[in-house]
Amino acid sequence: MVGKAVKIVDVHHHTMDFAYRTPIKFGGVALDRATLLNAEVTIEGPDGRRARGLGSMPLGNVWSFPSRRLSYDQTMKAMLSIADHAAEIYRTSQCAAHPIRLTMDLEPLLFAAGDAIGKDLQLGEPVPHLASLVAASPFDAALHDAYGKLFDKPVWSCYGPEFLGEDLGAFLGAEYSGIRLDEQLKPLPEPRLPMYHLVGALDPLDASDLQKPVGDGWPETLEEWIPRDGLSHLKIKLNGDDIAWDVKRVLRIEEIAQRVMPMKKVSHWRYSLDFNERVPHEDSLLEFLAKLGENSPSAFNRIAYIEQPTKRDLKSDQANTMHRASAQIPVVIDESLLDLETLLLAREMGYTGAALKACKGQSQSLLMAAAARKHGMFLCVQDLTCPGASLLHSASLAAWVKGISAIESNARQYMPAANLPWADDYPGIFRISDGHMATACLGGVGLAGITGWKADAPGSS
């Protein structure tokens, strides 16, 4: 095997807790806090030189480990335990290889650790593999960051044959032989990307919705956010099981957008719709689309894509296809995307796109991007309300992977304090004025040019 192999020599991690300034609703659950997992991985090259990489990610237990039985604290405890095990799995790895080979070889051990933790904690239900991916993702990110630093390059330039001596066939099977990972990436990061602003189901749209103002100086309503940041892309959270409410919600947003967008001379804007898996079946989604189109053709025509409308376990619901809906608008999988098997199953069921997320790991995100591109699928990048270093990772994924047209960024709305220490070094990422992220800065050495942790932000603990 040709390439440049490294070995892991040290691993550390710590957590930071933040309160949200306003709650976000995920699948019927109002979330008001976040725990960030920060990881450091030190690697050594064949010549004995060493480099330390950094990775960060919100643990996102409500999203990655949803449960009707277990409490927030129980699922968080499980994910923190997985993180401890992931650190030890990476630390004790004896393999010398490229970061993608290292992580993909360790992935079965990470899943086994999650399975064992579920039994040890007597949770009464299995730990989802998605939760294990999220808890391990900062270590994978730190490994890739260290690799780029060791060779004094953006790690995005370290996926060609000089560094990674295997093509996609080695990771995804013979059908993908001859396809190189570096061919899926741009030679330089996209300099600017439109930014999706989240309109949560609990978020006030205008002053008439504002029951309890936060009063912290940040915008309180969508009507205030649009002109402040020059927004042109809105991600709309919907209920999924209440068609009348969902249609009314989009119509109100359209009315506000038509009134407020022109303040910053925005004449063309887009929506993505996120139903958080709560649409019961495709017929219901089609009914929603038909009613929205009847009431507002302009709002319907602004929909760029629909995200994960039905439940994430596609294997148990294979009759619930998306062929008719995706013939109108791209329908992407998010929570369902765990590996190549789930990507191909979704494609068979009529899904036409995939959402990449840094919280599933840099290695897996790149492999799934390549597989999706081979099959001509629509790609988007979404975050997990990522602040600071985790947002830099997510934005880098969007800026470097071919075929991505926008980036999502939610932490600036819900926990802006976590971003403050990073804003001076990366103003184009953390200060938005024209609805775009200035992503040209994401071409630094390592994963995103991150040189160290910032001082604790206000609101952390």
N, C-alpha and C positions, 0 to 999 in steps of 0.2 A: 504494500500500500504506500503510494507516494503521498507526500504532504508534510506538514510541519506539526508534529505531535508535542503536546505539553502534558505535564502531570500536575495534579493539585497537591499543594503542600500545606495549606492552612485554610481554615474557614471560621468566620465569626458572624454572629447576627445579633440584632437587638430590635426592639419594637418601640413605636411611638404612638400615642393615642390622641385623637382629635375629636372634638365635638363639632357637629354640623351647625351652621348658623340657622338653617331651616331643614326640615326633614325631607327625604326622598322616599317615594313609595315604590317598593319592588314587589310585584306579584301580590299585592294586598297587604304588605307589611311596610310600616313607616319606619325608616332607618334614620337615626339621628347621630351616629358616631362612626368612627373608622379607626382601625388599628393598622398602622404601617409596619411592614416587616422589612428591615434593612439588612442586607447581607454583604459580606466582604469575602472574596475568594482570592487567595494568592497562588499563583502558578509558577512553574519552573520549566524553562525550555531545555533542549538538549545540551546547550552550552553552559548551563548553570545560571543563566540570568533569570531574574524573577520579576514579576509584576503583580500588583494588587488591583483587583477590579471591584466595582461597587454595583449593587443592584437593589431595587426597592419596588414594593408593590403593596397596595392595600390588601388585606386578607379577604375582604369581601365575602364573609361567611353567609350572609343572608342570600346572596346571589348564587354562590357556588355550593352551598350546603343548605338548601331550603328544607324545612321540616315542619310538619304540622304537630309533631309531638315534642320536639326538643326545643329548649329555650335558646335565646341568643348566646347566653354564657356557655351553654353546653357545646354548641357547634363551634364557638370561638375557641374554647378549651381544646377541642379536638384538632382544630387547624394549627393552633400554637404547638401542640404536641407533634403534629406532622412536620412542622417547620424544624423542630429540634431533631427529629429523626432524619430529615432531609439534610441538615447540616452535617450530621455524622456520616450519612451515606456518601456525600460528596467528599468529606474530609478523609475517609478511609479508602476511597477509590484508589486502586493500585494501577489502573490503566493509564497509559500515555497515549493520547489521541487528540484529534481536533475537538473543540467544544461540542459540536453537534453529535459526533460519535460518542463522546463521553456521556452526554445527557441522555441520548436515546438508549444507550446500554444500561444506564442507571434507572430509567423510567420504570421497568417492572419492579425494581426494589422499592421505589417510591410508592407505587400503588399497593404493594404488599404491606408496606408500613402503615398506610392509611387503613387497610383492611384490619390489620392487627390492632390498631388504636381503637377502632370502633368496637372491637370485642373487649379490649382491656378496660375501656371506659364504660362498658355495658350500656351502650347507647340504645340498643334494641333495634337499630337499623344500620345498614352499611354506610360507610363514609363514601360519598361519591368520588369517582376518579377526578372529576372537575375540581373538587376541593383540594385534592392532592397536587394537581397541576398548579393551582394558584399558590399554595403554600411553598412549593418548590421553585416557583418562577424567579424570585429574587436571586437565588443561588445560580441558576442558569444564566441570568442576565449578568451577574457579577463575573462569571466564568468567561463569557464572551467579551465583556469589557476588559478584563485582564488580558485576554488574548490579543486584542487590538493594541493595547498599551505595550505588550511585550515586543511587538513588531513595529511599534510607532506608526500605526495606521488606523484609520477608521475601521472598526471590525467588519463593516459592510464591504470593505475591499479585501477581506480575508476569507472569502468563500469560493474562490476559484481553485483550479487544480494545483497551483503552487502551494496552497495551504490545506485545502480539503481534497484529499486524494481519492475521493469516491464520488460517483455521480448519484443521481436520485434513485437509481435502481438498487443501490446498496441499502437504502432506507425504506423505499416504498414498493419494491418489487420489479420484476423484469419489464413490465409495461413502461416503466419510467427510465429504463436504461438509456444512456446517451444524453440525458437532459442534465445540464449543470445548474447548480444553485445560483452561481454568479450571473447566469443569463436572465434570472428573474429580477435582478436588481439594477438600479440606475447607476451610472458612473459617478454621479454627484447627487446629493439630496435635492429634491424638488425645492426651489427657493421660496415658494408661497403656496399655502393650501387653505381653502375655505374651511372655516371652523363651525362645526355643529354645536349649537347651544341647546341644552336640555330644557324642555318645558315639561316638568314633572306633573303628575296628576294632582298633586297638592299645591302646586305653585299658583299664586295669584296672577291673573292675566292683566288686570288693570286695578285701579283704586277701589272699584266696587267690590272686589274680592278680598281686599286687605282687612282681615279681621284683627290680627295682632301684629302690628309693624315691629320688625326687629330693631330698627332704629340705630344701626351700626354704621351708617354712611354708605353702604353698598345698595345697589338697586333692589327694590322690593317686588317689582312686578315686571312681567314681560314687556309691557308698554315702556318701562324705563330702561330695560336692558338693551332693547333693539337700537335706539339711537346712541346710547352710551358706547357700545362696542361696534356699531356699524354692521349689525348681524345680517347675514343673507341665507343662513342655513339653520333650520330649527328641527331638533329631534323631539317628537311629540310622544309622550307616554300616554297610553290609552288603557281603558279597563279591559277591553276584549270581550267581556260577557254582558255588555250593556250597549247595544248598537246605538240606541237613541242618544245616550250620554256621549258616546265617542264622536258621533257625527256633529252634535252640538258643540263639542269641545273644539274640533278642528275648524268649524265655521266661525267660532268666536276668535280663534287665533288668526284665521284668514282676514277677518274684519279689522283686527288690530294691526296686522302686518300691512294691509293695504293703506291704512291711515298713517302708520308711523315709519315704514321703510323709506318713503320718499324724503324724510328729514335728512338722511345721509346719502341721498341720491341713489338708493338701491332700487332698481327697477326689475331685477330678476332674482327670485329667491326660490329655495327648495325646502321640502320637508322629507324627513324620514319618520316612519311610524313604528312604534315599539309597543306591542301588545303584551309583553311579558308572559307569553305562553298561555294566555287566558282565553283565546278564541276557541270555542268548543269544536269547531269543524270548518272546513273550507267554505261550505255554503254560507255560514255566518259571515265570514270575511268578505265573500262576494256580495252579500247583501249590504254590508257596510259600504263597500266601494261604490255600489250602484246608487245608494242613497246620497253619498257624498257627491258623486258626480251629478246627480239630478239637482241638488241644492246649490252646488258651487263647482262648475266645471273648472274654474281657475284653480281652486284648491286641489282638486283631483289631479290636474295636470302638473302640479308642483311636486308630487310625490316621487322622490328619487328611488326609494326602495322601502320594503316592509321587512321588519326584523322579527324572526322567530314567533310567528303568530300562535302556534299551537304548542302543546307540551313537549318538553325536550327529549323524552324517551321515544324516539321515532320507531325503534324496533318493535315496541309494543302497540304501535298505532299506525301500522303501515298502510291501512286502508284510507287514512286521512291524508290524501295527497294534496299537492299545491299546483298541479298542472294548469288549471283554469285561471287561478289567481296570478300565477307567474307569467301567463301569456299577456297580462295587462301591465304588470309592474314587477321588477325583480323582487323575489322573496328570498331572504338570506337566513341561514342557520347561524346561531350564536352559541347558546348553551349546549346545543346538540353536538357541536363540533369538538370531538375529542381525539380523533385519529383519522387515518385514511378510510377505514371501514365506515365510519359515520358520515364522512364527506360523500362517499360514493352512494351510500344508502339514501342520503338526502337528495342527491342528484336524481336517483331513480324515482324518487317520490315527487319530483317536480320542482324542487328548490333550485333556483338558478344562481344563487350567490352564497358567499361565505363571509362572515365577519371575523377578521383577525383581531386578536387581543393579546397584548404583551403579557397579560396575567396568566396566559396558558404556557408561557415560556418562549424565549427567543428561538430556540431550536425547533419546537413544534410549529410555531407561527411561520417560520420560513419554509418548512417542508409543506405545510398545508397551503401556503400561498403558491408554491410551485405546482402542486397537484391541481389546485383550482384553476390556475392559469392554463395548464395543459388541456383541461376540459372546457375552457372558454367560459368560466363562471365569473359573475360579477364579484368584485372584491371591495370591501370597506374595512376601515380600522376604527374600532371603538375602544373607549377606555373603561376603567372600573372606578370612576371618580378619582382618577390618579392625580396626585399633586407632586410637585418637586421632581426628584429624580425619576419617579415612575412615569410622570407625564413626558419627560424628555425621552424616555425609552419608547413610549407609545407613539409620540410624534415622530421619532426617528423611523419607526416601522412604517408609518404612513409616508414619510418623505422619501425613503429609499426603495420600497417595493414598487415594481412597475404596476400600473393599472389602478392605483389608489387616487381618488379625486378629491378627498376631503378628510378632515381629522375631527374627532370628537374630543371635547374638553369640558368636564363638568366640575372639577374641584374649585375652579375660580368662582363658581356660584355658591357652593355649599360649604367649603372649608378654605376660603381664600387665605387664611392665616398660614396654612401649610405651604403656600406658594411664595409668601413674601420674602423669605431669605434667598430665593433663587432669582427673583425678578431682575435685579440689577445686572447679573451675569448673562441672563437670557431674556432681554426685554421683549423680543419678538415672539417668544413663546408664552410669556406670562402677562403681557400687557397688550390687549387687543383693542384696536381702534377702528379698523376698516373691515372687520369680519373675517380676517385672515390671520393665520399664523405665519410669521416670517421664519421659515424652516431652513434657510441656507446655513444657519449657524450650527446645524446638526451634523456637520462634516468633520468634527474634531476627532482626535485620537481616542480610540476605545469605542464604546457603544454610543455615546453622545457627547464626548468631550468632558465628562464629569471628572473633576480632579479630587473632590473630597466632599464630605458631608457638610451641610450648612449648620449654623447654630440653631438650637431649638427654636421653633417658630412660636409666636404667641398662640395660646390655646392648646399647646401640646402638653402631654403629661407622661 
